[in-house]
Amino acid sequence: MNPIKPVIIVHGGAKTITEDKVEANHIGCRAAVEAGWEVLSNGGSAAEAVEAAIQVLESDQTFNAGFGSTLNSEGEVEVDAAMMDGTTLSWGAVAAVQGLRHPISAARRIMEEKPRLLVARSGERFALEHGLAMCSKDDLIAEEQYQEWKEEAEVIDRPNTVGCVALDIHGNLVAATSTGGTTGQPQGRVGDTALVGCGLYADNRLGACSTTGDGESIIPVVLAKTAIDALAGDRHPQEAAQHAIATLKDRVEGEAGCILIDRQGRIGWAYNSQHMAVAYRTDELSEPATFIEKE
Ligand code: ASP
């Protein structure tokens, strides 16, 4: 039997990326893939790889996740994150949490302990009790986000949400997504990111997917599960991704994007926003390929 070759893909959100942010998107997505690839190429698990990749994006204020997230109606960073394992179908999620350096790490611990969605104080308490990195609420606010919020500036270049999908050498697929939500969202609003089937899905029998975009449109078309179901019959992930985005557009409109890896390690992505930051690495590449537009 041929050894399984690892694959990793990340997205930095589907939206308009202004000229001055192009470089930062390439650099951030590349760094995330490199962190995940380091894990995978040393035989590490897909869960460890997606956590490492997303932690990089959550630390980078270019992206709307963790530090530098967009601010809610109260001027707070209040975030959602989730992870799903394609072997066991286990999953974990936090929503509307504050003061977590890496919400994705809380999602992974929950997934490994007992599948649950922990919101607000219960998610924060879980992170604290599990020794995860905490900080003051204000430490997650980037100056640029604060200025935009204070001035109620029109936001045009905010890449929304980050996500990652990985296949490890054991043939396990994991998907993960992390977001600061939508700009000025009411305190307590939760979009698709924390919801299995919507913001992410992973099933080793078919593939794994992470999504980004208008949560209120992604939820009713169960975007990630729609993409995964479209892989049936060994359909190419590129076609499945396009099918999922077309379904959203036809049924509810809105902007969205998704990234996929199927059980064979093939990749695909699609979006209907102006741009979507994406990077991936396979065994055939000597370094990550990065994009802000599909060529
Ligand atoms: N999907 C996220 C949400 O609705 C935000 C985004 O990706 O644009 O919270």
Residues whose N, C-alpha, C, O or C-beta is under 5 A from the ligand:
A	BS01	LIG	N160 T161 T179 G181 T182 G191 D192 T193 T212 G213 D214 G215 E216
